[in-house]
Amino acid sequence: LHLSLRRQRQMCIRDSVSTEYPADLIVVEESEPLVISGAEIDTLWSTATEIADELGVDRYEVMYVVYEGNKDSFVDNDINQYRQDADYFVDLSLIENLETQFIINEVKRHIFCRC
């Protein structure tokens, strides 16, 4: 599986007096989303699990952001039918303020009721 992993740049924040803090004290991360090629997906679950393990998040969180960020790339907006000719963006900023249990429930709802 070839993933375009998010790249992170770290910047040291300076205060108004231009005092520089140690880089490990205050860090701001800028990230780019992952991109998954539909042609390289064996199953969406196995891909989500692999990405989740690599990023240290729950696989339901990955499934949620893949679906929510790419609904038009699924046949009839059905989470069970991804298109192999599409690219899927994984933007974890979509889940920053959501509870994990809400995300799990939403993914299960999409899987079982196809809505």
C-alpha positions as CSV (number, residue, x, y, z in Angstrom):
1,L,0.0,0.0,0.0
2,H,1.5,3.3,-1.1
3,L,0.5,6.2,1.2
4,S,1.4,9.8,0.9
5,L,2.0,10.2,4.6
6,R,1.3,13.5,6.1
7,R,4.3,15.7,6.5
8,Q,4.8,17.7,9.6
9,R,6.7,20.8,10.0
10,Q,7.5,22.0,13.5
11,M,8.1,25.7,14.3
12,C,9.3,27.2,17.5
13,I,6.9,29.9,18.7
14,R,8.4,33.2,19.8
15,D,6.8,35.7,22.1
16,S,6.5,39.4,21.4
17,V,10.0,40.1,22.8
18,S,11.5,37.6,20.3
19,T,12.7,35.2,23.1
20,E,13.3,31.8,21.5
21,Y,12.0,28.8,23.4
22,P,13.5,25.3,23.2
23,A,11.9,23.5,20.2
24,D,10.6,20.7,22.4
25,L,8.8,23.1,24.7
26,I,6.2,24.7,22.3
27,V,5.5,23.0,19.0
28,V,2.9,23.9,16.3
29,E,2.3,21.2,13.7
30,E,1.2,21.8,10.2
31,S,0.0,18.7,8.4
32,E,-1.2,17.6,5.0
33,P,-3.8,14.9,4.7
34,L,-3.0,11.3,3.6
35,V,-4.0,10.3,0.2
36,I,-5.1,6.7,-0.5
37,S,-5.5,5.5,-4.1
38,G,-8.6,3.4,-4.5
39,A,-6.7,1.1,-6.8
40,E,-4.4,0.1,-4.0
41,I,-7.1,-0.7,-1.5
42,D,-7.5,-4.4,-0.8
43,T,-10.4,-3.8,1.6
44,L,-11.3,-0.5,3.2
45,W,-11.2,-2.1,6.7
46,S,-7.7,-3.5,6.2
47,T,-6.5,-0.1,4.8
48,A,-8.1,1.8,7.7
49,T,-6.6,-0.6,10.2
50,E,-3.1,-0.2,8.7
51,I,-3.4,3.6,8.7
52,A,-4.8,3.7,12.2
53,D,-1.9,1.6,13.5
54,E,0.6,3.9,11.8
55,L,-1.0,7.1,13.1
56,G,-1.9,5.8,16.6
57,V,-5.7,6.4,16.2
58,D,-8.7,4.1,16.2
59,R,-9.6,2.4,12.9
60,Y,-13.2,3.7,13.2
61,E,-11.7,7.2,13.2
62,V,-9.9,6.5,9.9
63,M,-13.1,5.0,8.4
64,Y,-15.1,8.0,9.5
65,V,-12.7,10.6,7.9
66,V,-12.3,8.5,4.7
67,Y,-16.1,8.4,4.3
68,E,-17.0,11.9,5.5
69,G,-14.3,13.5,3.5
70,N,-15.0,11.5,0.3
71,K,-18.7,10.7,0.2
72,D,-18.9,11.3,-3.6
73,S,-16.2,8.7,-4.1
74,F,-18.4,5.9,-2.8
75,V,-21.0,4.3,-5.1
76,D,-24.4,5.9,-4.1
77,N,-22.7,7.3,-1.0
78,D,-22.5,3.7,0.4
79,I,-19.5,3.2,2.8
80,N,-19.5,-0.5,1.7
81,Q,-18.9,0.4,-2.0
82,Y,-15.7,2.4,-2.5
83,R,-14.6,3.2,-6.0
84,Q,-11.2,1.9,-7.2
85,D,-10.8,4.7,-9.6
86,A,-10.9,7.4,-6.9
87,D,-8.4,8.9,-4.5
88,Y,-9.4,9.2,-0.9
89,F,-8.2,11.9,1.4
90,V,-7.7,11.2,5.1
91,D,-7.9,14.5,7.0
92,L,-7.8,13.8,10.8
93,S,-8.9,17.4,11.5
94,L,-12.4,16.2,10.8
95,I,-12.4,14.3,14.1
96,E,-10.6,16.7,16.4
97,N,-13.7,17.7,18.4
98,L,-15.6,14.4,18.2
99,E,-16.0,11.7,20.8
100,T,-14.7,8.3,19.7
101,Q,-18.0,6.6,20.6
102,F,-19.9,9.0,18.4
103,I,-17.5,8.2,15.5
104,I,-17.9,4.4,16.1
105,N,-21.7,4.7,16.1
106,E,-21.7,6.8,12.9
107,V,-19.5,4.3,11.0
108,K,-21.7,1.4,12.2
109,R,-24.8,3.2,11.1
110,H,-23.4,3.8,7.6
111,I,-22.3,0.1,7.4
112,F,-25.6,-1.4,8.5
113,C,-28.3,0.9,7.2
114,R,-26.4,2.2,4.2
115,C,-27.6,5.7,5.0
